[in-house]
Amino acid sequence: MTDQTTPPVNQWKTLDKDLARFSQLEAATAAVAKPAVAIGLSLVFVLMSALVAFTITGHGSGTVIIVVAAVFGAYMALNIGANDVANNMGPAVGARVLTMGGALLIAIVFETAGALIAGAMSSRPSRAASSRPRRWPIRAHSSGPCWAHCLPLPSG
């Protein structure tokens, strides 16, 4: 009998193809997961604000309103902070004076410091005005009473 030797099948070639597919899958997962981290952190901040508001107010009347107001306040704080960072750091990053990481680090430090140091002073006038309710006199304007502008227009 003759012994015919067949060339060995390259088993490593198949393994290399499979590993290449896994590396592509890992790269795609990393690209998709990056934006999800920012959204997740924002959601955690909003939920923590609601939890703190609920813990402070207890189970009294108006708790739901205060928790909802805390959620809206946290959402607005995130938007205002993002707008401030974009306005202040956008030109510096666009001109390549700062890197994105450096701009974010500066923004984190100074946005937080500004909120903690000057936040109470900036809200003092609105707190004083809202704690002393007063009656506003209703005056007629040349175009008619103020409430007339709020009436729906007749259809027809």
C-alpha positions in Angstrom: 0.0 0.0 0.0 1.1 3.4 -0.8 1.0 6.0 1.8 -0.3 9.2 0.3 0.3 12.3 2.4 -2.2 15.0 2.0 -1.0 18.5 2.8 -2.1 19.7 6.3 -5.2 21.8 6.4 -4.4 25.2 7.8 -6.6 25.2 10.9 -5.1 28.5 12.0 -6.5 30.3 9.0 -10.0 29.6 10.1 -9.2 30.7 13.7 -7.7 33.9 12.4 -10.9 34.7 10.5 -13.0 34.1 13.5 -10.8 36.2 15.8 -10.9 39.0 13.2 -14.7 38.9 13.3 -14.7 39.1 17.1 -12.3 42.1 17.0 -14.7 43.8 14.6 -17.6 43.0 16.9 -15.7 44.5 19.9 -14.9 47.7 17.9 -18.5 48.1 16.9 -19.7 47.5 20.5 -17.2 50.1 21.8 -18.4 52.7 19.2 -22.0 52.1 20.2 -21.4 52.1 23.9 -19.6 55.5 24.2 -22.7 57.7 23.7 -24.7 55.4 26.0 -22.4 56.1 28.9 -23.1 59.8 28.7 -26.8 59.2 28.6 -26.6 56.7 31.4 -24.6 59.2 33.6 -27.2 61.9 32.9 -30.0 59.5 33.8 -28.3 58.5 37.1 -27.9 62.2 38.0 -31.6 62.9 37.3 -32.7 59.9 39.3 -30.4 60.7 42.2 -31.9 64.2 42.3 -35.3 62.7 42.5 -34.2 60.4 45.2 -32.7 63.2 47.3 -35.8 65.3 46.9 -38.0 62.4 48.0 -35.8 61.7 51.0 -35.8 65.3 52.1 -39.5 65.9 51.7 -40.7 62.7 53.2 -44.2 61.4 52.7 -46.1 64.6 53.1 -48.5 66.4 50.8 -46.9 67.8 47.7 -44.0 65.3 47.7 -44.8 64.3 44.1 -44.7 67.9 42.9 -41.4 68.5 44.6 -39.8 65.3 43.2 -41.1 66.2 39.7 -39.7 69.7 40.1 -36.3 68.3 41.2 -36.3 66.0 38.1 -37.0 69.0 35.8 -34.4 71.1 37.6 -31.7 68.4 37.2 -32.5 68.1 33.5 -32.4 71.9 33.1 -29.1 72.0 35.0 -27.6 69.5 32.7 -28.7 71.4 29.6 -27.5 74.8 31.0 -24.1 73.3 31.9 -23.7 71.7 28.5 -24.6 75.0 26.8 -22.0 76.9 29.0 -19.3 74.4 28.2 -20.0 74.5 24.5 -20.0 78.3 24.4 -16.8 78.6 26.4 -14.8 75.7 25.2 -15.9 75.3 21.6 -13.7 78.0 20.1 -10.7 76.8 22.1 -11.1 73.2 21.0 -11.9 74.3 17.4 -8.8 76.4 17.2 -6.8 73.5 18.6 -5.6 75.5 21.6 -7.0 72.9 24.0 -7.6 69.2 23.5 -11.1 67.9 24.2 -10.0 66.1 27.4 -8.3 69.3 28.7 -11.3 71.4 27.9 -13.6 68.9 29.7 -11.3 68.9 32.7 -11.3 72.7 32.9 -15.1 72.8 32.4 -15.7 70.2 35.2 -13.6 72.2 37.7 -14.9 75.6 36.9 -18.5 74.8 36.2 -18.7 73.0 39.6 -16.8 75.7 41.4 -19.1 78.4 39.9 -22.2 76.5 40.8 -21.1 76.0 44.4 -19.6 79.4 45.0 -21.9 81.7 43.1 -25.1 79.6 42.9 -26.6 80.8 46.2 -25.9 84.5 45.3 -27.4 84.2 41.9 -30.6 82.7 43.2 -31.0 85.1 46.1 -33.2 87.7 44.2 -35.6 85.1 42.9 -35.9 83.4 46.3 -36.7 86.8 47.9 -39.3 87.6 45.3 -41.0 84.2 45.4 -41.1 84.1 49.2 -43.1 87.3 49.5 -46.2 87.0 47.3 -48.0 90.2 46.5 -51.0 91.2 44.5 -50.3 92.6 41.1 -52.7 95.4 40.2 -54.7 94.7 37.1 -54.5 97.7 34.8 -56.2 98.3 31.5 -53.9 98.9 28.6 -54.7 100.8 25.5 -55.4 97.5 23.7 -57.8 96.3 26.4 -57.5 94.3 29.6 -54.6 91.8 29.9 -56.9 88.8 30.3 -58.5 89.5 27.0 -55.3 88.5 25.2 -55.6 85.0 26.8 -59.1 84.3 25.4 -59.4 81.9 22.5 -60.4 83.3 19.2 -63.9 82.4 18.0 -63.8 79.9 15.1 -66.0 80.6 12.1 
